[in-house]
Amino acid sequence: MSTVASEENAFENILSIKAKTLRINLNRNIYGTFAEIGAGQETARQFFRAGGASGTIAKAMSAYDKAFSDAIYGVEKDGRYVTQARLKRMLVHEMDLVEKRITRESNPDYLFFTYANTVATIDFSKRYKGHGWLGIRFQLDPKQKEFDEIILHVRFKQNEARLQQETLGTLGVNLIYGAFFKHSEPRVLLKELYDHIDKDTLEIDMVNFLGPSFKDVDNRLMSLQLIRNGMTDAVMFGPDGNNLLPAAVLYKKNILALRGSFRPVTKVNMDMFQKSYDIFIREQTVEYENTIVVFEITLSNLKAAGEIDEQDFMDRAELLSSLGHTVLISNFQEYYKLVEYFNNYTKAKLGLTMGINNLIDVFDEKYYRHLSGGILEAFGKLFFKDLKVYLYPMKDPETGQIMTSNNVKVHPRMKELYKFFKYNGKVMDIIDYDPDIMNIFSRDVLKRIASGEGGWEEMLPEGIAEMIKEKHLFQRKELAEKPKA
């Protein structure tokens, strides 16, 4: 147990911001610097106000002027300042200075840290609410050669810069306190980032834990905690398993999204992806270089017995990642909410790939009863932008008939509304589908895997069956008993 962590029991019930800062200030070993850009020195101010900061703060600075910032940290290739790359430069540069200027011979027990943030608060027109990156680089043992890091991206929801600055200062204290006193409980650390902060005022949409103390932490699962805790609506990670900032990935992009349970991903899922992508990329306004494909899983598809089955989530995520895909996890049950989310970041072309059953659900009024304008309000949001649905056919298990947009059966009250969108080119059939795989359903594959029955391997994309067998994925019977997502 580290020197810092051994004090935990004595201060277990102290949660106030002043108590947190004072506890750090009175610890004779915690020592480091603050570098804050764009929103004042709000975090450092909390430590100065608490008292006893002379033994904790080596330096507090704000390279507010861009020229000074560039002179200290270098020039970013994209010319921007509120970026993860900028934050990383700040953390590394400031920690290097601490190590160079404070000798270990004179201070063998010091636990070095550097806290940094680069933030843009709300603009004068109040069109852009503001966002920022903040992080801490720190050590829990004086002999620790590789530093630990926690990095966050936040979005402000308040309408005054002063309020955003105060929120940032509180969040910074919670982050520093969590790094030293809650590092062994990363889920608790995440929750306590909102100590004395209303969730309506701040969104945390990305987090990464790095370093030796977090070697067993899966950052994808930490992303899932952000949604579970109500900190954000969606998180994203790439094929390498690292968390991504959705805004950075989706910004001004043409987006093709496929929603599914992917439990597990099948040849049908891949056929849906490839055939719809071939159509999407040929759209007049779509450029290959500016297009992203997103495989989206809604939070409701991750639930088992009222709780999120995290291992089930990991199984599916790992398979999609192995196929080289970007995954978005959201809490959007309705498609129009997903489209609204994308519209926050892009005004370019949007495409939704879905099967017949999904389309029928879209035209089901029960999903829109909470809206004052009902289904018309939802469809106004869904189809208002440059969006098109690419519809994958389905074989009727009873009649053998191929169901397409021409013979799909929606509720009688929705027929005219459906015809309006279909004949205005908002729904396009995928006609070059593979008829030989029409009988493949994820739920059937899952049952076979869980029961030990063979014959499912050829239903999956190349390499997926081998991964499932090698890592013993999807082999719990209760998974096979879940209703179809």
N, C-alpha and C positions, 0 to 999 in steps of 0.2 A: 504493500500500500504506500502511495506517495506521501510526502510530508504534508501536502495540502489536503489530500483526501482524508487523512487520519483525523482532521478536525471536524468532519461532517456532523457527527452526532451532536456535538455541543451547540451547533448553530442550525439544527434541522428545521426549526420552526420560524427562522428569521427570513422573511420574504420581502420586506420593504426595500425600495431602491437604495435608500440611505444605508440600511443595514448591509446590503450586499457590497456597496462601495467601501464602506468602513471595514468590513471583514477583509477585503483585499488589501486595503491600505495598511491595516495593522499587521498583516502577515509580512514578516521581515524578509521573506525569500522572494516574493513575487515582485518583479522589477521589469519595467519596459517602457515603450513609447506609444504615443498616439499620433496618428497622421490622418487628418480629416479634411476632405475637399468638398466644397460645394454647399454645405449646409451649416457652416460654422463648426465650432469645436464643442458640440453639444455633449458628447460622451465624456470627454476629458473634464468638462465643467462639473459634471456630477461627482467626479472623484475629488476635484479641488474643493467643492462645497462640503463634502463629507468630513474633511479634515484628515490629517495624517498622510497627505499625498506625497510628502517629500521623500519618503522611503520607497515609494512605488513608481512614481512618474519620473523617468529620466529626461523625457522631452515630450512636449505637446506642440504640434505645429499644424498649420493649414497653408499649403501652397496654393492659395486661392487663385492667384493670377496664372493664366495659362502659360505664359512665358517662363515663370519661375517653376511651375510644375514640370514643364518639358525639360528645363535645365537640370532638375533634380532626378526625374524618373525616366527621361528620354521621350521621344516622340512616337506615338502609336501609328502603325501603318495606315489605319483608317481615319486618323486625325481626331478620334473621339476620346472623351475623358471618362465618361460614366460607363465603363466596360469591365468585364472580368479580367481582361488582360492588364488593364491599368491597376486594378486592385492587387493583382499578383505582383506586379512590379513594385508597388508600394510596400507590400509585406516583406518581400525579399530584400529590397534596398534598406529598409529601416532596421530589419533584424541584422543584416550585415554590419551596419554601423554600431549597433549595440555590442555585438561580439568583438568588434575591433577596438572600441573605446573603453569597455569595461573588462578588466583582466580577471581571469578565473583564479589566479593566484591570490588576489585580494578579496575575491568574492566567490568562494568555492560553492556556496549553497544557493546562489541566485537561480531562480527559475525565470528565464527570459521570456518576454512576450512582446509582440507588436500588434496593436489593434489599428485597423485602417478602414476608412470608408470613402467612397467617391459617389456623390449624390447630386441629383438635380431635383430641386423642389418645384412646386407648382409655379407655372409661369403667370405673368400678369393678366393675360387674357383668360386664364383658368381653363384653357382647352386641354392642356396636358397636366395631369395630376402630379406627375413626378415619380421617379424611381431611383434605385441606387443599389450599389454593391457594398457589402461590408464583410469583414472577416477578421480572424485572429490567427496569428502564427505563434505557437507557444511550445513550451516544454514542461513536462511533469516531473522530470528528474534532471538534476544539474549535469549528469554525465550523458544525457541523451544527445546523440549527435544529429539524428534526423528529427526535424521539428514536426509537430502535429499542426493541422490547419482545419478550421471550420469556415466555410464560405457560404454566404447567403445572397440571394437577390430579393429585393422587396419592391412593392408598388404601394404608393401612398393613396389614400382615399379621402383625406381631409382637404378642405378647401382654403386653408390658410397656410402660408409657408411657416409661420411661427409654430403652429400646431404640429406640422410635419417635423420640424426641427426637434421639438420636445419629444415626440414619439421616437425619433431616431436616437436621441440621447438615452432614453429608457431602454430601447432595444439593445443598444451597444453595451450597457451595463449588464443586462441579462445574458448577453452572449459571452462576455468576459467571465462573468461569475459561473456560467454553465461550463465553460471550457475547463476551469480549474476545479470545480466542485461537483459537477455532474457528468464528467466525461465518461465514466463507467456506465452511465445510463443514458445513452443518446436519445432514447424516446422521451424520457423525462425532460432532458435538456431542451428538446424541441418544444414541448408543451410550455415550459417555463420561459421561453422566449417572449411569451405574451403576458408575463406577469406585469400588471398595472397598465396593460395596453388592451384596448377594446378591439376585437377582431374586425369590427366594421371600419376601423381606421387604417388598417394595414394588412397587406397580403404578402405572404412569403411564398414565392412560387418556385424556388429552387434552393437546394441545400446540398453540400458535399462535405463529407468528413474524410480527411486525408491524413496519412501518417501512421506510425507504428502503434499508437494507442487505439486506432480505429481499423486495424487490419482485418478484424472480423465483422466490420460493419458493411452491410450491403446498401449502397446509396440508393438503389432502386426502391428498397423497402422503406428507407427513410423518406423518399418522395411520396410513397403511399401514405405514410403517417401525416404528411402535410394535408392530404385530402381528408383523411379520417378525422383530423383535428379541426377541420373547417378553416384551415389557413389559406387554401387556394382551391380553385375549381378544377385544375388540370395540371398534370406534370408530364414531362417527356424525357425519354432517354434513347440513346442511339444504339447502333449495332454493337458497339464496344462495351455496352453496359453502363456507360457514364451518363449522369444526368445532364440534360440539356435545358437551356432557357427557351421556352416556347416562342417568346417574342423574337428572339434572335433567329431562330430557325424558320419561322413562318413569315417574317417581315417582307411584305410586298411580293410574296410568292404565289404562284398558281398552286392550288392545293387539291389533291385527290385523296379522299378519305374513305377507308373501308372500316365499317364497324362490325364487330363480331365477338363471339366468345373465344374462338380459337382454342378450343379445349378438346383435342389439339388442333393445330393448323393442318388442313387437308389439301388434297389436290384441287378440290373445288374452290377453296379460298384463293389458291394461287392462280387458278384459271380466271376467277373473277377479277383478281388484281391485274393480271397481264392483259386480258382482253379489254377491260375498261381503260387501262393506261394507254393502250394502243389507240383507242378512240380519242381519249382526252388530249393526248400529245399532238393530235392532228387538228385540234380546234384552232381556229384562225388566230386567236389572241394568245395562244399558249406557246411559250418557248421552252425548249428542253432544259436549257441552262438555268431557268428560273422556275423550276417545278419541283415540288416535294410530294412524296407519297407518304401518307400517315396511316398506320394501322391503329385504330382506336378501340379501346375496351372500356365500357362504362363500368362505374363502380358497382352497379347492381349485378353485373356479371361476375363479380369477385366474391359475392356473399354466399355463405353457407351457414344455415341455422341462425341467421341474423347477424353473423359476424363475418368479417372479411377473412377468407382462407388464404393466408399469405403464401403458403407453400404452393397452392394451386396457381396463384398469381406468378410466382417465380417459375413454375414449370412452363407456363405459356409464354412468359416474357423471354425466357431463355431460348425457346424454339424460334420465336419470331426474330430475335436478335441474330441467331445463327444463320438465318436466311438473308441477313443484311438489311433488315427493315427498321425504320424509326417507329417507335411505339408511343402513343399518347394514352394516358390513363385519365379519365374524367369522371365527374359525378353528374354528367348531363344525361338524363334519361331520355329526353326528347331530342330529336334531330335539330329542331330549330335553335335550341340552346347551343348546340355544337357549332352551327353555322354562325350564330351571333358571336361566339368566341373567336372563330376564325376571322370574322369581319373586324375584330379589334386590331388585327395586325396586317390585313391585306385588303385591297380593293380589286385584286386580280381575279382570275377565273377560279371558281370552286366547283368540284365534282364530288358527288357522293355515289359510291358503288354499293348496291344493296340487292338482296334477294326479294322474291315475291312476298314472303311473309313480312319482311321489314316494311315494304311499301304498304301493305294492308294495315299494318300498325300505324303508319304515318297518317292514314286517313280514318283513324279511329278517334271519335270525339272524346272518349273518356280520358285521354291524355291531356286534354286542354280545358277541363272544367274549372281549373284554378285561374284561368285567364278571363278577364272581364270581356274580352272580345272573342273568347272561345277559339275554335279552330281557324276562323278567318284571321284573327290576330296572329296566331302561330304561323299560318301560311304566308302572311304578309312578311314576316321576319325570315321565313325559310326561303322563299323564292324571290324576295325583293332584289337581291343582288344578282350578279351574273353566275347563277348556279344551275347545274343540270344533274339529273339523276340518271345513272347508268344501271339498267335493270338486268339482273341475271335471271334466266328462266328457271323454272322448277317443274319436275315431273310429278303429276298428281299420283300419289301412291295407290289410289283406288282405281282410277280410270286409265292411268298411263298417259293422259293428255299432258302436253307441254304447255305450261302456263306462262304467258307473256303479258306485256302491257295491254294487249288487245283483248284478252279474255279474263283478266284478273277480276275477281269479284270483291268489290268494296261494298260498304253498307249502302242500301238504296238511297238514303238521304245524301250520300257523298258522291253519287254517280256524276251529277252535273259538274260539281267542283273538280272531280278527277278529270273529266273530259276537258275542262278548261285548261288545266295545266298540261295534260298530255298533248293536246292539239296545238298548244303554244310552244311546243318543242322543249318542255322542261323535263320530259321523261323519254329516255332513249333505250331501246332494247339492245342487249348484247346478242348478236345473231350468230357469231362464229364461235360459239361455245363448244366444249368437248362433250358430245352426247354419251361417251363411254363412262363418264364419271358422275352422271346425274344421280346415281343411287347412293352416293357417299354422303354420310351425315356425321358430323363430329360426335354427336351423342351415341351413335352406334359404335364408332371407333373406341370411344371412352369405355363403354360397357365391355367390349372385348378385351381391352387392356386390363381393366380391373378384375375381370373374371378369369384371366389367363387363357382366354380363347384365342386361337391363331387366326390368320387371314387378314389382319388389319394393316399389315406392313405396306402392302402395295397401294393402300388408299392415301398414303401420305407423300409429301414431296421427298425428293432424294435426300438421304442422310438423316431425316427426322426420326424414322423408326429406330435407327441405330442409336441415336442420342437417348431416346425414350428407354430403350433396353439397358443401355450402359449406365444411365443415371437413375433407373428405376422410377421414372416419372409416371404420374397418373395411375398409380397402382393401389389406391385406396378405394374400396367399394363405395363409400359414401359419395365420392365424386361422380360415379356413374349413375347414382340415384337422383342427382340434382335435376330439376326441370330444365328443359331446353332454354338457353339464354335468348 
